[in-house]
Amino acid sequence: MNNQKLVRDFVVSNFLFGDDSSLEDDRSFLDSGIIDSTGILELITFLEQHFKIKVEPEETVPDNLDSVEKVAQFLVRKTTNQTPA
């Protein structure tokens, strides 16, 4: 399963109660009220646990986390630039 689908499935099941009919992949989570600031923290926890990454405080900006598409692109950058521990 690709990252975009995983993120989409997480958002649909945790914030939209399984109804994905109104979720476009480029739709702003914040502007549309899908996710609020607490929800962003839940999303970050999911990303860190599932993808084994660390989301740094300076990365918690709308350009990285405000839509399914933006989160998927952020994950590509994070996992591509990740150095082995």
Secondary structure, DSSP 4 states (H G I P E B T S, - for coil): --HHHHHHHHHHHHHSTT--TT--TTS-TTTTTSS-HHHHHHHHHHHHHHHT----GGG-SHHHHSSHHHHHHHHHHHHHSPPP-
